[in-house]
Amino acid sequence: VQLVESGGGVVQPGGSLRLSCLASGNPTMIDLMGWYRQAPGNERELVALWSRGGSTGEVDSVKGRFTISRDIDKNTLSLQMNDLKAEDTAMYYCKARDYGSDADSWGQGTQVTVSS
């Protein structure tokens, strides 16, 4: 599975962005996908998860502001980010798990910068 993220950019506090992750290769074997982020000097952290059964979830720090969703037909994973804050500034990565090979794939990341 190959993953390509897009949609990052520079936005003012309170603004919105929508990130997309396009999966190719053999996306039908994906059973778990997630968005992660890494700010300079920090470890990579989980932001939101989607599972094949349809379950989704966001971590407490973004709950109510971010929403994860998956379009199976378009092989995309999205992250709608509203009411962005300076502390949301980070490189955002998409991750997918292939249940056939039990292997994880990562995208190259897309930068989100929240600044006035």
Residue frames as qw, qx, qy, qz and C-alpha x, y, z in Angstrom:
[[0.000, 0.889, 0.457, 0.000, 0.00, 0.00, 0.00],
 [0.400, 0.140, 0.002, 0.906, 1.27, 3.44, -0.94],
 [0.141, -0.819, -0.502, 0.240, -0.06, 6.59, 0.72],
 [0.325, 0.286, 0.116, 0.894, 0.08, 10.21, -0.44],
 [0.142, -0.692, -0.522, 0.478, -1.13, 13.05, 1.77],
 [0.199, 0.392, 0.269, 0.857, -2.30, 16.47, 0.62],
 [0.281, -0.782, -0.475, -0.289, -4.18, 19.49, 1.89],
 [0.553, -0.508, -0.267, 0.604, -1.72, 21.01, 4.32],
 [0.274, 0.685, 0.160, 0.656, -0.90, 24.70, 4.40],
 [0.215, -0.019, -0.404, 0.889, -0.72, 27.85, 6.45],
 [0.292, -0.662, -0.564, -0.398, -3.88, 29.01, 8.22],
 [0.111, -0.496, 0.327, -0.797, -4.75, 31.54, 10.89],
 [0.033, 0.077, 0.867, -0.491, -5.96, 30.46, 14.33],
 [0.481, 0.368, 0.454, -0.653, -9.61, 29.52, 14.15],
 [0.483, 0.456, -0.456, -0.592, -9.33, 28.52, 10.52],
 [0.886, 0.053, 0.412, -0.205, -9.97, 25.17, 8.83],
 [0.209, 0.516, -0.745, -0.367, -8.13, 22.72, 6.64],
 [0.936, 0.067, 0.196, -0.284, -9.04, 19.37, 5.13],
 [0.136, -0.541, 0.802, 0.213, -6.30, 16.79, 4.76],
 [0.911, 0.247, -0.049, -0.327, -6.57, 13.88, 2.34],
 [0.346, -0.457, 0.808, 0.135, -4.66, 10.62, 2.09],
 [0.784, 0.382, -0.246, -0.423, -4.88, 8.69, -1.16],
 [0.627, -0.324, 0.708, 0.005, -4.16, 4.97, -0.91],
 [0.696, 0.507, -0.380, -0.339, -2.93, 2.91, -3.86],
 [0.026, 0.383, -0.921, 0.067, -1.47, -0.52, -4.40],
 [0.400, -0.265, -0.862, -0.164, -3.92, -2.88, -2.73],
 [0.210, -0.289, 0.321, -0.877, -6.15, -0.67, -0.57],
 [0.763, -0.264, -0.349, -0.477, -8.79, -3.40, -0.22],
 [0.747, -0.089, -0.588, 0.298, -6.49, -5.10, 2.28],
 [0.075, 0.354, -0.378, 0.852, -6.51, -2.09, 4.63],
 [0.477, -0.550, -0.684, -0.049, -8.30, -2.64, 7.91],
 [0.420, -0.766, -0.264, 0.409, -6.99, 0.26, 9.97],
 [0.433, 0.547, 0.083, 0.711, -5.96, 3.79, 9.04],
 [0.411, -0.765, -0.325, 0.375, -4.97, 6.78, 11.06],
 [0.268, 0.844, -0.068, 0.459, -3.71, 10.32, 11.10],
 [0.715, -0.443, -0.186, 0.508, -0.64, 11.13, 13.16],
 [0.208, 0.934, -0.048, 0.286, 1.31, 14.33, 13.67],
 [0.768, -0.244, -0.137, 0.576, 4.78, 15.33, 14.72],
 [0.009, 0.996, -0.019, 0.088, 5.85, 18.78, 15.81],
 [0.499, 0.603, -0.467, 0.411, 9.55, 19.75, 15.91],
 [0.006, -0.445, 0.687, -0.574, 11.23, 18.27, 18.96],
 [0.686, -0.118, 0.429, -0.575, 8.24, 16.07, 19.76],
 [0.292, -0.033, 0.946, 0.138, 7.45, 12.43, 19.17],
 [0.333, -0.118, -0.615, -0.705, 4.92, 11.41, 16.55],
 [0.282, 0.117, 0.720, -0.623, 1.48, 11.17, 18.11],
 [0.085, 0.417, 0.871, 0.246, -1.86, 9.71, 17.17],
 [0.209, 0.038, 0.016, -0.977, -4.59, 12.16, 16.13],
 [0.724, 0.159, 0.177, -0.647, -7.45, 10.02, 14.83],
 [0.217, -0.156, 0.950, 0.161, -8.23, 6.43, 13.78],
 [0.731, 0.212, -0.135, -0.635, -10.59, 4.69, 11.34],
 [0.379, -0.186, 0.906, -0.001, -11.23, 0.95, 11.33],
 [0.149, -0.015, -0.818, -0.555, -12.68, -1.32, 8.67],
 [0.098, -0.471, -0.865, 0.141, -15.74, -1.98, 10.81],
 [0.020, -0.754, -0.385, -0.532, -16.60, 1.69, 10.56],
 [0.530, -0.742, -0.270, 0.310, -15.43, 2.80, 13.98],
 [0.395, 0.638, -0.087, 0.655, -13.71, 6.16, 14.21],
 [0.561, -0.743, -0.262, 0.255, -12.19, 8.19, 16.99],
 [0.322, 0.750, -0.177, 0.550, -10.18, 11.30, 17.70],
 [0.531, -0.115, -0.549, 0.635, -7.87, 11.99, 20.62],
 [0.228, -0.762, -0.509, 0.331, -9.07, 14.31, 23.36],
 [0.277, -0.467, 0.083, 0.836, -6.92, 17.25, 22.29],
 [0.076, 0.083, -0.517, -0.849, -8.72, 17.49, 18.93],
 [0.017, 0.447, 0.895, 0.005, -12.12, 16.00, 19.76],
 [0.105, 0.802, 0.461, -0.364, -14.92, 18.27, 18.65],
 [0.087, 0.791, -0.247, -0.553, -12.62, 20.09, 16.24],
 [0.130, 0.414, -0.799, -0.417, -11.23, 17.34, 14.00],
 [0.838, 0.155, 0.347, -0.392, -13.19, 14.62, 12.20],
 [0.150, -0.338, 0.854, 0.366, -11.74, 11.57, 10.46],
 [0.778, 0.364, 0.268, -0.436, -13.58, 9.89, 7.59],
 [0.344, -0.227, 0.813, 0.411, -12.93, 7.31, 4.86],
 [0.676, 0.481, -0.072, -0.554, -14.26, 7.20, 1.31],
 [0.719, -0.119, 0.673, 0.129, -13.86, 3.55, 0.29],
 [0.699, 0.623, 0.343, 0.074, -14.79, 4.14, -3.35],
 [0.326, 0.913, -0.182, 0.162, -12.18, 6.88, -3.73],
 [0.851, -0.021, -0.294, 0.435, -9.59, 5.08, -1.57],
 [0.176, 0.580, -0.226, 0.763, -9.11, 8.20, 0.51],
 [0.496, -0.540, -0.552, 0.397, -8.86, 8.99, 4.20],
 [0.089, 0.712, 0.090, 0.691, -9.70, 12.54, 5.22],
 [0.413, -0.420, -0.521, 0.618, -9.20, 14.70, 8.27],
 [0.018, -0.798, -0.287, -0.530, -11.43, 17.74, 8.57],
 [0.494, -0.237, -0.410, 0.729, -9.77, 20.20, 10.93],
 [0.092, -0.820, -0.310, -0.472, -11.76, 23.12, 12.29],
 [0.436, -0.887, 0.047, -0.144, -10.96, 25.80, 14.87],
 [0.824, 0.223, -0.270, 0.446, -7.26, 25.25, 14.38],
 [0.463, -0.880, 0.075, 0.078, -4.86, 26.34, 17.11],
 [0.179, 0.821, -0.542, 0.024, -1.18, 27.16, 17.14],
 [0.471, -0.413, 0.768, -0.130, -0.50, 23.90, 18.97],
 [0.863, 0.325, 0.363, -0.135, -1.92, 21.98, 15.99],
 [0.374, 0.808, -0.425, -0.163, 1.10, 23.05, 13.96],
 [0.632, -0.327, 0.698, 0.081, 2.93, 19.89, 12.88],
 [0.292, 0.280, -0.771, -0.492, 3.71, 17.54, 10.04],
 [0.761, 0.041, 0.380, -0.524, 0.67, 15.32, 9.56],
 [0.089, 0.302, -0.910, -0.270, 1.11, 11.72, 8.43],
 [0.850, 0.029, -0.077, -0.521, -1.28, 9.06, 7.19],
 [0.137, -0.346, 0.926, -0.067, -0.76, 5.45, 8.23],
 [0.828, 0.072, -0.186, -0.524, -2.43, 2.27, 6.99],
 [0.430, -0.325, 0.837, -0.096, -2.30, -1.34, 8.09],
 [0.616, 0.239, -0.601, -0.449, -2.51, -4.15, 5.55],
 [0.749, -0.310, 0.439, -0.387, -4.18, -7.07, 7.33],
 [0.944, 0.295, -0.139, -0.044, -2.93, -9.55, 4.75],
 [0.663, 0.408, -0.406, 0.479, 0.74, -8.87, 5.38],
 [0.584, -0.724, -0.280, 0.237, 0.27, -7.27, 8.82],
 [0.540, 0.041, 0.047, 0.839, 2.49, -4.45, 7.55],
 [0.027, -0.849, -0.298, 0.436, 2.16, -0.73, 8.18],
 [0.493, 0.426, 0.292, 0.700, 2.62, 1.93, 5.51],
 [0.181, -0.706, -0.231, 0.645, 3.26, 5.64, 6.01],
 [0.445, 0.833, 0.224, 0.241, 2.84, 8.60, 3.73],
 [0.567, 0.285, -0.132, 0.762, 5.44, 11.32, 3.30],
 [0.251, -0.547, -0.457, 0.654, 3.50, 13.83, 5.36],
 [0.141, 0.705, 0.336, 0.608, 1.86, 17.21, 4.78],
 [0.308, -0.049, -0.403, 0.860, 2.75, 20.31, 6.78],
 [0.219, -0.810, -0.484, -0.247, 0.10, 22.21, 8.74],
 [0.357, 0.013, -0.296, 0.886, 1.08, 25.59, 10.15],
 [0.205, -0.827, -0.511, -0.118, -1.30, 27.63, 12.28],
 [0.447, -0.233, -0.128, 0.854, -0.07, 31.17, 12.69],
 [0.126, 0.906, 0.358, -0.188, -1.36, 34.69, 12.77]]
